[in-house]
Amino acid sequence: MRVYRTTSETVAVNGVSLHVYQGEIFGLLGPNGAGKTTFIKMLSTLMIPTSGSLTVCGYNAVTQDQQVRQCIGVVLANRRSLYWKLSAVENMQFLGLCTA
């Protein structure tokens, strides 16, 4: 769960259970404000959950963040990871994620 506390509490992510197996590609869809970005930030160790547990590749995403990053291949940098002039497929091809 991730809760934002400002003048009031806003629950951004609650009760999510997801299994993505090696070699699978998945999409995360939902309306604006549904918590998609928050969820991905937590999965990639950029944000700590407010409560609950988060396991990625069998590692605790809070206490074993380095192992999680290695497992999912996340690169944390201050530059774009996708190129806006390329299509989604072209970006995936460029990054070596698909051959289509």
C-alpha positions as CSV (number, residue, x, y, z in Angstrom):
1,M,0.0,0.0,0.0
2,R,1.1,3.5,-0.7
3,V,-0.5,6.4,1.1
4,Y,0.2,10.1,0.4
5,R,-0.2,12.4,3.4
6,T,-0.8,16.0,2.7
7,T,-3.7,17.9,4.1
8,S,-5.6,14.6,3.9
9,E,-4.7,10.9,3.2
10,T,-4.8,9.6,-0.4
11,V,-4.4,5.9,-1.0
12,A,-2.7,5.5,-4.3
13,V,-2.1,1.7,-4.3
14,N,-3.9,-0.9,-2.2
15,G,-4.3,-4.6,-2.4
16,V,-2.4,-5.3,-5.6
17,S,-1.3,-8.8,-6.4
18,L,0.6,-9.5,-9.6
19,H,2.6,-12.4,-11.0
20,V,4.7,-11.8,-14.1
21,Y,6.8,-14.8,-15.2
22,Q,10.2,-14.7,-16.9
23,G,9.9,-13.9,-20.5
24,E,6.4,-12.4,-20.3
25,I,5.6,-8.8,-21.3
26,F,2.7,-7.1,-19.5
27,G,0.9,-3.8,-19.7
28,L,-0.4,-1.8,-16.8
29,L,-3.6,0.0,-17.8
30,G,-5.9,2.3,-15.9
31,P,-7.3,5.8,-15.8
32,N,-5.2,8.9,-14.7
33,G,-4.7,8.8,-11.0
34,A,-5.2,5.1,-10.6
35,G,-1.7,4.5,-9.1
36,K,0.1,3.0,-12.1
37,T,3.2,5.2,-11.8
38,T,3.3,4.8,-8.0
39,F,3.0,1.0,-8.4
40,I,5.9,0.9,-11.0
41,K,8.0,3.2,-8.8
42,M,7.6,0.8,-5.9
43,L,8.3,-2.2,-8.0
44,S,11.5,-0.7,-9.2
45,T,12.6,0.5,-5.7
46,L,12.3,4.2,-6.5
47,M,9.6,4.5,-3.8
48,I,9.0,2.7,-0.5
49,P,5.5,1.3,0.2
50,T,3.8,2.9,3.2
51,S,2.7,-0.6,4.5
52,G,2.4,-4.1,3.3
53,S,5.0,-6.3,1.6
54,L,6.5,-6.0,-1.9
55,T,8.5,-9.0,-3.3
56,V,10.2,-8.9,-6.7
57,C,12.0,-12.0,-8.0
58,G,11.8,-13.4,-4.5
59,Y,13.5,-10.4,-3.0
60,N,12.1,-7.9,-0.5
61,A,11.9,-4.6,-2.6
62,V,12.6,-2.5,0.5
63,T,15.5,-4.4,2.2
64,Q,17.0,-6.0,-0.8
65,D,16.7,-3.2,-3.3
66,Q,20.1,-3.9,-5.1
67,Q,19.0,-7.5,-5.8
68,V,15.6,-6.3,-7.1
69,R,17.3,-3.8,-9.5
70,Q,19.6,-6.5,-10.8
71,C,16.8,-8.9,-11.3
72,I,14.6,-6.5,-13.3
73,G,17.4,-4.7,-15.0
74,V,16.4,-1.3,-13.9
75,V,18.8,1.6,-14.7
76,L,18.5,4.7,-12.5
77,A,19.7,7.7,-14.4
78,N,18.9,11.3,-14.8
79,R,18.1,11.0,-18.5
80,R,15.3,9.6,-20.7
81,S,15.1,5.9,-20.9
82,L,12.8,6.0,-23.9
83,Y,13.3,8.0,-27.0
84,W,10.2,10.1,-27.8
85,K,10.8,10.1,-31.6
86,L,10.6,6.3,-31.7
87,S,7.4,4.2,-31.5
88,A,6.9,1.8,-28.6
89,V,8.1,-1.2,-30.8
90,E,11.1,0.8,-32.0
91,N,12.1,1.7,-28.4
92,M,11.8,-2.0,-27.5
93,Q,13.9,-3.0,-30.5
94,F,16.5,-0.3,-29.7
95,L,16.8,-1.5,-26.0
96,G,17.1,-5.1,-27.2
97,L,13.8,-6.1,-25.6
98,C,12.2,-7.5,-28.7
99,T,13.0,-8.5,-32.3
100,A,9.6,-7.7,-33.9
